[in-house]
Amino acid sequence: MKEQISVRTQIPGPKAAKILNTLQKKNGGWSTVYPFVHSETGEGSGCYFQDIDSNTFLDFGSQISSNPLGYNHPALLETAKDYLKRTPLKFAGQDFTVKEHLDMIEELLSIAPHSMHANAAFLINSGAEAVENAIKCAMRSRPATKLGISMTGAFHGRTLGALSCTNSKLVQKKGYLSIPMRRLSFSDNAGEELEKLLSREVAPAEVGFVIVEAIQGEGGYNIASQKMMRDLRKITKQQNIPFIADEVQSGMGRTGTWWAFEHFGIAPDFFTSAKALQVGAVVANKNWFPNESGAISSTWGGGHVLDLAMGITTIKTIKKHKLLQKNAEHGAYLRQALAELAQDSAGKFKTSLIQNIRGKGLMNAFDLPTKKMREDIVLQLLKQGIVVLGCGKTGIRLLPPYIVTKKEIDIFLEQLESALKICNKKGPVHTGPICSYGMCADMHT
Ligand SMILES: Cc1ncc(COP(=O)(O)O)c(C=O)c1O
């Protein structure tokens, strides 16, 4: 497959439209959906993928951080080939052990910072389940627990425990019961607010956990301040309150360190991982996990044996190709080029259309002046063959696979510049079949 953008049909193309239209009727969990369907033969290479209608897109969204090595990375293909020789591939891995379960835990521990004293991990399937189990482990060690604490704007997943910690959009929460929670503002004031809470409302022993994303994902790629993270960690340590870093979106090297909390010189008691890891995981010192058998478990904990193998290969490949350094370098290049484009656009369009550029490594975002303009740009870029994702109220997140090159960053920037020109003229961006799908329907609300 040629690594080159090529949009040959309207989006979605006829084959994709047929599948999406039927799926929309039959899928009980219909949610925001991008108007393409991946090619049946898995066509893709590097940062490019082909859809079922043979359109080729440049992916700057990495399936929301779940595709760190891009499409058809040789190391992953090799692993898949290797496993095809072995049968059966399916094992209910929590109770019926495969060696990969241990290998995955050991790989994860090899990339946990020493200061955490992590010597155990629990494997599960998704990000929400990782959060769910981290908060369960924390609560189990705190019999006086009355409530948990999370941050305003947080997203921690959609199972009921994780959803209780989420503070993102009403649609995700309405009608569902919640475990008791308090929120702290995602700002320099968080430490002071926690101290007030502990002196006025709830005894430290009654707080089950504090959970934080060092860089908020769905909330808008908001980077915590050093003060916020350090204050929260200091107080939770002093008061013996379990501190959980949710690294489901920001972890596994995306920000240029293995885990985003490492940018703040702190070590949590627990961290969660999923997405880029392929399976869900909770990492901590063994003392934090319940010591009664069956207190936490799930049939498919750690997923399919192939999922475990893919996750292990992902970690090894990131190490082997020094992708943490590359992510830091490419992220700095992208932010610098965006800053130049912002300055340029300020000259051309009277006001800068690119605002509030932020990020670490390859977890980056910027804001547009309005929500509508953000939505126009996401859509226009898709029409031009580039996948980016919205975040927060007016943000666009840029999270290409770790194997992105400067050339691909330059291609993205050229396309962004032309999308800005088109959208600034208020042209007919929201038209055609592309607008019939979740992604665009949401944008019109
Ligand atoms: C920070 C964070 N935590 C948890 C989750 C939930 O993960 P999953 O969708 O795999 O359940 C997400 C998903 O976007 C996330 O970004």
PDBQT file of the ligand as one rigid body, heavy atoms in Angstrom, charges set to zero:
ROOT
HETATM    1  C1  LIG A 501      -8.035   8.479  30.936  1.00  0.00    +0.000 C 
HETATM    2  C2  LIG A 501      -8.987   7.397  30.550  1.00  0.00    +0.000 A 
HETATM    3  N1  LIG A 501      -9.383   6.506  31.469  1.00  0.00    +0.000 NA
HETATM    4  C3  LIG A 501     -10.222   5.496  31.163  1.00  0.00    +0.000 A 
HETATM    5  C4  LIG A 501     -10.735   5.356  29.891  1.00  0.00    +0.000 A 
HETATM    6  C5  LIG A 501     -11.680   4.239  29.564  1.00  0.00    +0.000 C 
HETATM    7  O1  LIG A 501     -11.055   3.301  28.735  1.00  0.00    +0.000 OA
HETATM    8  P1  LIG A 501     -11.935   2.257  27.887  1.00  0.00    +0.000 P 
HETATM    9  O2  LIG A 501     -12.619   3.036  26.829  1.00  0.00    +0.000 OA
HETATM   10  O3  LIG A 501     -10.918   1.274  27.364  1.00  0.00    +0.000 OA
HETATM   11  O4  LIG A 501     -12.889   1.621  28.840  1.00  0.00    +0.000 OA
HETATM   12  C6  LIG A 501     -10.360   6.271  28.907  1.00  0.00    +0.000 A 
HETATM   13  C7  LIG A 501     -10.910   6.154  27.537  1.00  0.00    +0.000 C 
HETATM   14  O5  LIG A 501     -10.894   7.052  26.743  1.00  0.00    +0.000 OA
HETATM   15  C8  LIG A 501      -9.469   7.326  29.241  1.00  0.00    +0.000 A 
HETATM   16  O6  LIG A 501      -9.092   8.229  28.334  1.00  0.00    +0.000 OA
ENDROOT
TORSDOF 0
